[in-house]
Amino acid sequence: MFLSSIVGALFFLLHYASSNPVKGYVALTDSLSNDVVINTLPSLQLQKFGERLYYFGAIFEGNYYQAMQFCNYHDMQLVSIESKEENDFLWKHMQSFLGWGEYWFWTSGTTMPDEHWVWMSTGKPILFANWFENQPDNAGNNEKCLEVRYSHTNKALMWNDHVCTATKHVICETTVPKSVSKMITNNSNCNLTVISVPPQ
């Protein structure tokens, strides 16, 4: 069933790419309904945790607003870290390709505009936190954005407030579409390959 779905997806792509080019998005056939899922996932290297997919932009560097723009351009959002388990997951998977060293990443956390910490991507207040000692301190009354530090020695991402115009890397996230989530769940013993349609 799953193999026939992938074959169906490949056949579809050969036809679809020539007549309906899509810029850098996923095309998959849902094995349950035989419907084609188009424009649902960005064509980036992603890591899955629960119903979320993450992109670690260790090559990208920009300020808070550029980081938000970068994620939005790829149909994702700046990350909102809502639990210890999520925070630890992100550190663990960063370790696999960052290894030794230290990297700073923007999240969607901010105190703009009312001095309360919220996740800009979701609008929710920040309830879980993993701040460095004596942070956040809003040094100079100008640290309004939340950065996280990856270091191989920490065993978790550590949080700090910083000026929003500083240059950092980025973590983007998106939610797994239900149709794709069903495919992954119902074919748990198979490796699901995400197929992207290249721009024409």
Buried (B, 14 or more C-beta within 10 A) or exposed (E): EBEEBBEBBEEBBEEBBEEEEBEBBBBBBBBEEEEBBBBBBBBBEBBBBEEBBBBBBBEBBBBBEBBBEBBEEBBBBBBBBBEEEBBBBBBBBBBEEBEEEEBBBBBBBBBEEEEEBBBBBEEEEBEEBBEEEEBBEEEEEEBBBBBBBBBEEBEBBBBBBBBBEBEBBBBBBBBBBEBBBBBEEEBEEBEBEBBBBEEE
